[in-house]
Amino acid sequence: MSRENEKTITLHVYADLYQAKMMQDKLKENGIDSFLNDENVLGMDPVGGAELKIFEKDRDAAEKILHA
């Protein structure tokens, strides 16, 4: 199934890349695709962070998983 037309959203922004990757792994274990933006510039931009992005249709399930 192609996902090129599906909208992505930022689920959460983490200042700590390690925490962002842990949450990404938790989503993956539950069958939700996600990816991180800005992980390569995290060290250069202390104000920014790693954005955990998902497909919009997965929002409710992802929030339940991360808040469980």
Secondary structure, DSSP 8 states (H G I E B T S, - for coil): ---TTS-EEEEEEES-HHHHHHHHHHHHHTT--EEEESTTTTTT-TT--EEEEEEGGGHHHHHHHHH-
